[in-house]
Amino acid sequence: MKKLVEIRGQELMCRERAMLDSERKIFWLAQAEEWEQRALDEIAYHFRECNLDRIESQATSH
């Protein structure tokens, strides 16, 4: 989950830059959206891995 914290940090930095840099606000918001999507992908990957581990544990215990 450390990776998720780093990704969310990048997203936050981009959103802060968007507030401070009115000339490039659209660029920074687009960057933030990309980081947000990476975070969602990371969360989905984590849950897939957890579910796969659980399924494998159940299969080996039977």
A tleap script that builds the chain and sets N, CA, C and O, in Angstrom:
source leaprc.protein.ff14SB
mol = sequence {
  NMET LYS LYS LEU VAL GLU ILE ARG GLY GLN
  GLU LEU MET CYS ARG GLU ARG ALA MET LEU
  ASP SER GLU ARG LYS ILE PHE TRP LEU ALA
  GLN ALA GLU GLU TRP GLU GLN ARG ALA LEU
  ASP GLU ILE ALA TYR HIE PHE ARG GLU CYS
  ASN LEU ASP ARG ILE GLU SER GLN ALA THR
  SER CHIE
}
set mol.1.N position { 0.809 -1.194 0.000 }
set mol.1.CA position { 0.000 0.000 0.000 }
set mol.1.C position { 0.860 1.268 0.000 }
set mol.1.O position { 0.356 2.371 -0.214 }
set mol.2.N position { 2.154 1.097 0.242 }
set mol.2.CA position { 3.052 2.254 0.205 }
set mol.2.C position { 3.006 2.908 -1.178 }
set mol.2.O position { 3.055 4.131 -1.302 }
set mol.3.N position { 2.912 2.077 -2.201 }
set mol.3.CA position { 2.850 2.602 -3.561 }
set mol.3.C position { 1.616 3.483 -3.747 }
set mol.3.O position { 1.679 4.519 -4.410 }
set mol.4.N position { 0.501 3.068 -3.161 }
set mol.4.CA position { -0.732 3.843 -3.267 }
set mol.4.C position { -0.568 5.217 -2.615 }
set mol.4.O position { -1.047 6.218 -3.148 }
set mol.5.N position { 0.095 5.266 -1.485 }
set mol.5.CA position { 0.341 6.539 -0.798 }
set mol.5.C position { 1.175 7.460 -1.685 }
set mol.5.O position { 0.907 8.658 -1.770 }
set mol.6.N position { 2.180 6.900 -2.341 }
set mol.6.CA position { 3.026 7.697 -3.232 }
set mol.6.C position { 2.217 8.221 -4.427 }
set mol.6.O position { 2.366 9.375 -4.828 }
set mol.7.N position { 1.365 7.364 -4.986 }
set mol.7.CA position { 0.549 7.770 -6.130 }
set mol.7.C position { -0.409 8.888 -5.724 }
set mol.7.O position { -0.546 9.885 -6.434 }
set mol.8.N position { -1.067 8.716 -4.580 }
set mol.8.CA position { -1.991 9.752 -4.100 }
set mol.8.C position { -1.241 11.054 -3.811 }
set mol.8.O position { -1.791 12.138 -4.004 }
set mol.9.N position { -0.012 10.959 -3.357 }
set mol.9.CA position { 0.799 12.151 -3.136 }
set mol.9.C position { 1.060 12.905 -4.431 }
set mol.9.O position { 1.011 14.135 -4.461 }
set mol.10.N position { 1.335 12.172 -5.493 }
set mol.10.CA position { 1.551 12.797 -6.805 }
set mol.10.C position { 0.262 13.472 -7.296 }
set mol.10.O position { 0.284 14.571 -7.850 }
set mol.11.N position { -0.842 12.783 -7.077 }
set mol.11.CA position { -2.143 13.360 -7.473 }
set mol.11.C position { -2.378 14.676 -6.728 }
set mol.11.O position { -2.770 15.676 -7.329 }
set mol.12.N position { -2.138 14.665 -5.430 }
set mol.12.CA position { -2.340 15.868 -4.622 }
set mol.12.C position { -1.421 16.993 -5.081 }
set mol.12.O position { -1.852 18.142 -5.171 }
set mol.13.N position { -0.170 16.682 -5.371 }
set mol.13.CA position { 0.756 17.701 -5.834 }
set mol.13.C position { 0.246 18.354 -7.119 }
set mol.13.O position { 0.316 19.574 -7.275 }
set mol.14.N position { -0.264 17.537 -8.031 }
set mol.14.CA position { -0.780 18.079 -9.295 }
set mol.14.C position { -1.991 18.974 -9.063 }
set mol.14.O position { -2.132 20.016 -9.704 }
set mol.15.N position { -2.862 18.567 -8.150 }
set mol.15.CA position { -4.036 19.392 -7.844 }
set mol.15.C position { -3.617 20.721 -7.188 }
set mol.15.O position { -4.208 21.765 -7.460 }
set mol.16.N position { -2.614 20.671 -6.340 }
set mol.16.CA position { -2.111 21.901 -5.726 }
set mol.16.C position { -1.481 22.812 -6.771 }
set mol.16.O position { -1.672 24.027 -6.744 }
set mol.17.N position { -0.733 22.218 -7.686 }
set mol.17.CA position { -0.118 23.019 -8.764 }
set mol.17.C position { -1.190 23.662 -9.632 }
set mol.17.O position { -1.029 24.795 -10.084 }
set mol.18.N position { -2.288 22.937 -9.867 }
set mol.18.CA position { -3.383 23.487 -10.670 }
set mol.18.C position { -3.959 24.743 -10.011 }
set mol.18.O position { -4.333 25.695 -10.696 }
set mol.19.N position { -4.025 24.735 -8.687 }
set mol.19.CA position { -4.562 25.901 -7.977 }
set mol.19.C position { -3.613 27.089 -8.047 }
set mol.19.O position { -4.047 28.240 -8.030 }
set mol.20.N position { -2.314 26.804 -8.125 }
set mol.20.CA position { -1.320 27.878 -8.105 }
set mol.20.C position { -0.923 28.377 -9.491 }
set mol.20.O position { -0.456 29.507 -9.634 }
set mol.21.N position { -1.105 27.551 -10.499 }
set mol.21.CA position { -0.647 27.863 -11.859 }
set mol.21.C position { -1.863 27.985 -12.784 }
set mol.21.O position { -2.223 27.042 -13.489 }
set mol.22.N position { -2.479 29.157 -12.765 }
set mol.22.CA position { -3.720 29.341 -13.528 }
set mol.22.C position { -3.515 29.187 -15.036 }
set mol.22.O position { -4.438 28.787 -15.746 }
set mol.23.N position { -2.328 29.499 -15.524 }
set mol.23.CA position { -2.065 29.377 -16.960 }
set mol.23.C position { -2.026 27.921 -17.414 }
set mol.23.O position { -2.372 27.617 -18.556 }
set mol.24.N position { -1.607 27.019 -16.525 }
set mol.24.CA position { -1.497 25.603 -16.888 }
set mol.24.C position { -2.440 24.732 -16.057 }
set mol.24.O position { -2.214 23.531 -15.903 }
set mol.25.N position { -3.490 25.344 -15.528 }
set mol.25.CA position { -4.428 24.644 -14.654 }
set mol.25.C position { -4.984 23.382 -15.306 }
set mol.25.O position { -5.054 22.333 -14.666 }
set mol.26.N position { -5.375 23.474 -16.555 }
set mol.26.CA position { -5.956 22.320 -17.257 }
set mol.26.C position { -4.934 21.193 -17.363 }
set mol.26.O position { -5.277 20.025 -17.183 }
set mol.27.N position { -3.688 21.535 -17.653 }
set mol.27.CA position { -2.633 20.525 -17.725 }
set mol.27.C position { -2.486 19.802 -16.395 }
set mol.27.O position { -2.453 18.572 -16.348 }
set mol.28.N position { -2.396 20.579 -15.303 }
set mol.28.CA position { -2.187 19.968 -13.988 }
set mol.28.C position { -3.376 19.136 -13.545 }
set mol.28.O position { -3.207 18.101 -12.900 }
set mol.29.N position { -4.580 19.581 -13.886 }
set mol.29.CA position { -5.750 18.774 -13.540 }
set mol.29.C position { -5.777 17.472 -14.338 }
set mol.29.O position { -6.190 16.433 -13.823 }
set mol.30.N position { -5.340 17.529 -15.580 }
set mol.30.CA position { -5.260 16.306 -16.390 }
set mol.30.C position { -4.228 15.353 -15.799 }
set mol.30.O position { -4.450 14.143 -15.754 }
set mol.31.N position { -3.108 15.894 -15.348 }
set mol.31.CA position { -2.093 15.058 -14.703 }
set mol.31.C position { -2.653 14.424 -13.430 }
set mol.31.O position { -2.417 13.248 -13.154 }
set mol.32.N position { -3.386 15.210 -12.669 }
set mol.32.CA position { -3.994 14.687 -11.436 }
set mol.32.C position { -4.963 13.555 -11.746 }
set mol.32.O position { -5.016 12.562 -11.020 }
set mol.33.N position { -5.726 13.702 -12.817 }
set mol.33.CA position { -6.665 12.643 -13.217 }
set mol.33.C position { -5.915 11.362 -13.582 }
set mol.33.O position { -6.361 10.262 -13.258 }
set mol.34.N position { -4.788 11.510 -14.249 }
set mol.34.CA position { -3.982 10.325 -14.589 }
set mol.34.C position { -3.490 9.630 -13.315 }
set mol.34.O position { -3.533 8.404 -13.218 }
set mol.35.N position { -3.025 10.412 -12.348 }
set mol.35.CA position { -2.566 9.821 -11.084 }
set mol.35.C position { -3.722 9.179 -10.329 }
set mol.35.O position { -3.560 8.130 -9.704 }
set mol.36.N position { -4.887 9.814 -10.391 }
set mol.36.CA position { -6.060 9.234 -9.728 }
set mol.36.C position { -6.397 7.875 -10.338 }
set mol.36.O position { -6.714 6.925 -9.623 }
set mol.37.N position { -6.325 7.794 -11.668 }
set mol.37.CA position { -6.611 6.519 -12.327 }
set mol.37.C position { -5.574 5.467 -11.945 }
set mol.37.O position { -5.916 4.300 -11.753 }
set mol.38.N position { -4.319 5.870 -11.835 }
set mol.38.CA position { -3.276 4.933 -11.390 }
set mol.38.C position { -3.583 4.412 -9.989 }
set mol.38.O position { -3.382 3.234 -9.694 }
set mol.39.N position { -4.073 5.307 -9.131 }
set mol.39.CA position { -4.425 4.895 -7.766 }
set mol.39.C position { -5.564 3.877 -7.799 }
set mol.39.O position { -5.520 2.873 -7.088 }
set mol.40.N position { -6.568 4.129 -8.610 }
set mol.40.CA position { -7.685 3.192 -8.723 }
set mol.40.C position { -7.222 1.850 -9.277 }
set mol.40.O position { -7.681 0.797 -8.836 }
set mol.41.N position { -6.323 1.893 -10.233 }
set mol.41.CA position { -5.765 0.652 -10.784 }
set mol.41.C position { -4.986 -0.112 -9.717 }
set mol.41.O position { -5.070 -1.337 -9.638 }
set mol.42.N position { -4.232 0.611 -8.905 }
set mol.42.CA position { -3.455 -0.018 -7.835 }
set mol.42.C position { -4.376 -0.669 -6.801 }
set mol.42.O position { -4.103 -1.771 -6.325 }
set mol.43.N position { -5.459 0.013 -6.461 }
set mol.43.CA position { -6.430 -0.552 -5.520 }
set mol.43.C position { -7.054 -1.811 -6.098 }
set mol.43.O position { -7.173 -2.821 -5.404 }
set mol.44.N position { -7.451 -1.761 -7.354 }
set mol.44.CA position { -8.057 -2.930 -8.000 }
set mol.44.C position { -7.073 -4.095 -8.041 }
set mol.44.O position { -7.456 -5.238 -7.793 }
set mol.45.N position { -5.819 -3.816 -8.350 }
set mol.45.CA position { -4.792 -4.861 -8.381 }
set mol.45.C position { -4.638 -5.495 -6.997 }
set mol.45.O position { -4.558 -6.717 -6.868 }
set mol.46.N position { -4.600 -4.654 -5.974 }
set mol.46.CA position { -4.445 -5.154 -4.609 }
set mol.46.C position { -5.598 -6.101 -4.246 }
set mol.46.O position { -5.367 -7.170 -3.682 }
set mol.47.N position { -6.824 -5.713 -4.565 }
set mol.47.CA position { -7.965 -6.554 -4.227 }
set mol.47.C position { -7.983 -7.840 -5.038 }
set mol.47.O position { -8.369 -8.891 -4.527 }
set mol.48.N position { -7.570 -7.767 -6.291 }
set mol.48.CA position { -7.483 -9.002 -7.093 }
set mol.48.C position { -6.478 -9.961 -6.473 }
set mol.48.O position { -6.739 -11.159 -6.365 }
set mol.49.N position { -5.330 -9.434 -6.066 }
set mol.49.CA position { -4.308 -10.279 -5.442 }
set mol.49.C position { -4.818 -10.883 -4.136 }
set mol.49.O position { -4.604 -12.067 -3.876 }
set mol.50.N position { -5.487 -10.084 -3.319 }
set mol.50.CA position { -6.022 -10.588 -2.042 }
set mol.50.C position { -7.062 -11.672 -2.291 }
set mol.50.O position { -7.065 -12.698 -1.611 }
set mol.51.N position { -7.935 -11.454 -3.251 }
set mol.51.CA position { -8.960 -12.447 -3.559 }
set mol.51.C position { -8.348 -13.716 -4.128 }
set mol.51.O position { -8.798 -14.815 -3.805 }
set mol.52.N position { -7.341 -13.584 -4.960 }
set mol.52.CA position { -6.670 -14.747 -5.526 }
set mol.52.C position { -5.999 -15.563 -4.422 }
set mol.52.O position { -6.079 -16.791 -4.412 }
set mol.53.N position { -5.334 -14.868 -3.489 }
set mol.53.CA position { -4.709 -15.563 -2.360 }
set mol.53.C position { -5.748 -16.304 -1.533 }
set mol.53.O position { -5.519 -17.439 -1.114 }
set mol.54.N position { -6.871 -15.676 -1.301 }
set mol.54.CA position { -7.926 -16.302 -0.512 }
set mol.54.C position { -8.488 -17.537 -1.222 }
set mol.54.O position { -8.722 -18.566 -0.589 }
set mol.55.N position { -8.702 -17.433 -2.522 }
set mol.55.CA position { -9.225 -18.550 -3.293 }
set mol.55.C position { -8.225 -19.707 -3.287 }
set mol.55.O position { -8.620 -20.863 -3.134 }
set mol.56.N position { -6.946 -19.408 -3.449 }
set mol.56.CA position { -5.914 -20.442 -3.437 }
set mol.56.C position { -5.829 -21.104 -2.065 }
set mol.56.O position { -5.629 -22.315 -1.973 }
set mol.57.N position { -5.978 -20.316 -0.996 }
set mol.57.CA position { -5.951 -20.883 0.357 }
set mol.57.C position { -7.129 -21.826 0.577 }
set mol.57.O position { -6.972 -22.897 1.165 }
set mol.58.N position { -8.289 -21.433 0.113 }
set mol.58.CA position { -9.471 -22.276 0.239 }
set mol.58.C position { -9.320 -23.566 -0.549 }
set mol.58.O position { -9.743 -24.627 -0.092 }
set mol.59.N position { -8.726 -23.484 -1.717 }
set mol.59.CA position { -8.559 -24.671 -2.573 }
set mol.59.C position { -7.579 -25.658 -1.956 }
set mol.59.O position { -7.766 -26.870 -2.058 }
set mol.60.N position { -6.538 -25.143 -1.319 }
set mol.60.CA position { -5.538 -26.047 -0.736 }
set mol.60.C position { -5.987 -26.635 0.604 }
set mol.60.O position { -5.479 -27.670 1.036 }
set mol.61.N position { -6.946 -25.966 1.262 }
set mol.61.CA position { -7.409 -26.482 2.559 }
set mol.61.C position { -8.484 -27.556 2.409 }
set mol.61.O position { -8.857 -28.185 3.399 }
set mol.62.N position { -8.981 -27.777 1.218 }
set mol.62.CA position { -10.034 -28.793 1.014 }
set mol.62.C position { -9.455 -30.093 0.593 }
set mol.62.O position { -10.191 -31.056 0.378 }
savepdb mol mol.pdb
quit
